[in-house]
Amino acid sequence: MRILGLDYGSKTLGVALSDEMGWTAQGIETVKIDEEGQNYGLERLREIIEQEAVEKIVLGLPKNMNGSIGPRGEASKAFAGLLEDTFNLPVILWDERLSTMAAEKMLISADVSRKKRKKVIDKMAAVVILQGFLDSRN
């Protein structure tokens, strides 16, 4: 069963995919979106979901450090509803606190330049989110 991991931002959508056994997460791509223009990258997500036979979506839920949910968290919850309605798949909201920081640290330790990090940080954050979910099931 393949699971899609998403890191939702106002300008980009980081995308990761599990292996068929649901053990590991691999980064796929970063999709450019326009939240204000209501372009959420759904066409590209549909292609991935159909091509990879995705059965579940894990979406990062940004919480404040005290556990409360702010504006970005509310936007993620609304996006989760849109994903459920559009693809008729279960969407799991996953606490993504510090996922972008963890992704940044991984890229820095791999000696990836700042310019290249900017291009892949959202995809790596999606990997961290999805891997966290996968690890919690085992």
C-alpha positions as CSV (number, residue, x, y, z in Angstrom):
1,M,0.0,0.0,0.0
2,R,1.5,3.3,-1.1
3,I,1.1,6.4,1.1
4,L,1.6,9.9,-0.1
5,G,3.2,12.4,2.3
6,L,2.6,16.2,1.8
7,D,4.2,19.3,3.3
8,Y,1.7,22.1,2.4
9,G,2.8,25.7,2.2
10,S,1.4,28.8,0.6
11,K,3.7,28.6,-2.4
12,T,4.9,25.0,-2.6
13,L,3.7,21.5,-1.9
14,G,6.4,19.1,-0.9
15,V,5.6,15.5,-2.0
16,A,6.9,12.2,-0.8
17,L,5.9,8.6,-1.4
18,S,6.2,5.5,0.6
19,D,7.6,2.2,-0.8
20,E,5.0,-0.5,-1.4
21,M,5.6,-2.1,2.0
22,G,5.1,1.2,3.8
23,W,8.5,1.2,5.4
24,T,10.4,4.1,3.8
25,A,9.6,7.5,2.4
26,Q,11.2,8.9,-0.7
27,G,11.0,12.5,-1.8
28,I,9.3,12.9,-5.2
29,E,9.1,16.6,-6.1
30,T,8.1,20.1,-5.0
31,V,4.9,21.3,-6.7
32,K,4.5,25.0,-7.2
33,I,1.1,26.2,-5.9
34,D,-0.7,29.5,-5.6
35,E,-2.8,29.5,-2.5
36,E,-4.3,32.9,-3.2
37,G,-5.2,31.9,-6.7
38,Q,-6.6,28.6,-5.5
39,N,-4.2,26.6,-7.5
40,Y,-3.3,23.7,-5.1
41,G,-1.5,21.4,-7.5
42,L,-4.4,19.0,-7.6
43,E,-3.9,18.0,-11.2
44,R,-0.3,16.9,-10.5
45,L,-1.4,15.1,-7.3
46,R,-4.0,13.2,-9.2
47,E,-1.4,12.0,-11.7
48,I,0.8,10.8,-8.8
49,I,-2.1,9.2,-7.0
50,E,-3.3,7.3,-10.0
51,Q,0.2,6.4,-11.3
52,E,1.4,5.1,-7.9
53,A,-1.9,3.6,-6.7
54,V,-1.9,5.7,-3.6
55,E,-4.3,4.6,-0.9
56,K,-3.8,7.1,1.8
57,I,-2.4,10.7,2.3
58,V,-0.5,12.0,5.3
59,L,-0.5,15.8,5.4
60,G,1.7,17.8,7.8
61,L,-0.2,19.8,10.4
62,P,1.9,22.7,11.6
63,K,1.2,23.3,15.2
64,N,2.7,25.9,17.5
65,M,5.2,24.7,20.0
66,N,2.5,24.8,22.7
67,G,0.3,22.5,20.7
68,S,-2.2,25.1,19.5
69,I,-3.1,25.5,15.9
70,G,-2.5,28.8,14.1
71,P,-3.4,30.2,10.7
72,R,-1.1,27.7,8.8
73,G,-2.5,24.8,10.7
74,E,-6.1,26.0,9.9
75,A,-5.0,26.2,6.2
76,S,-3.7,22.7,6.3
77,K,-6.9,21.4,7.9
78,A,-8.9,23.1,5.1
79,F,-6.5,21.6,2.5
80,A,-7.1,18.1,4.1
81,G,-10.8,18.5,3.5
82,L,-10.2,19.5,-0.1
83,L,-7.9,16.5,-0.6
84,E,-10.5,14.1,0.9
85,D,-13.3,15.5,-1.3
86,T,-11.2,15.6,-4.5
87,F,-9.6,12.1,-4.2
88,N,-11.9,10.2,-1.9
89,L,-8.9,8.9,0.1
90,P,-8.3,9.1,3.8
91,V,-6.2,12.0,4.9
92,I,-4.2,11.8,8.1
93,L,-3.1,15.1,9.7
94,W,0.4,14.5,11.1
95,D,2.1,16.9,13.6
96,E,4.9,18.4,11.6
97,R,6.5,20.5,14.3
98,L,10.2,20.9,13.5
99,S,10.0,18.8,10.3
100,T,11.4,21.6,8.2
101,M,14.2,22.1,10.7
102,A,15.0,18.4,10.7
103,A,15.0,18.4,6.9
104,E,17.3,21.5,6.9
105,K,19.7,19.8,9.3
106,M,19.8,16.7,7.1
107,L,20.7,18.7,4.0
108,I,23.3,20.8,5.9
109,S,24.9,17.6,7.2
110,A,25.0,16.3,3.6
111,D,26.8,19.5,2.6
112,V,24.1,20.6,0.3
113,S,24.5,24.3,-0.8
114,R,22.1,26.9,0.5
115,K,20.8,27.5,-3.1
116,K,20.1,23.8,-3.6
117,R,18.6,23.4,-0.1
118,K,15.9,26.1,-1.0
119,K,14.9,23.9,-4.0
120,V,14.4,20.7,-2.1
121,I,13.6,21.7,1.5
122,D,9.8,21.2,1.1
123,K,10.3,17.8,-0.5
124,M,12.6,16.8,2.3
125,A,10.1,18.0,4.9
126,A,7.4,15.8,3.2
127,V,9.9,12.9,3.6
128,V,10.3,13.7,7.3
129,I,6.5,13.9,7.8
130,L,5.8,10.7,6.0
131,Q,8.7,8.8,7.6
132,G,7.5,9.9,11.0
133,F,4.1,8.5,10.3
134,L,5.5,5.2,8.9
135,D,7.8,4.8,11.9
136,S,4.9,5.3,14.3
137,R,3.0,2.3,12.8
138,N,5.8,-0.2,13.4
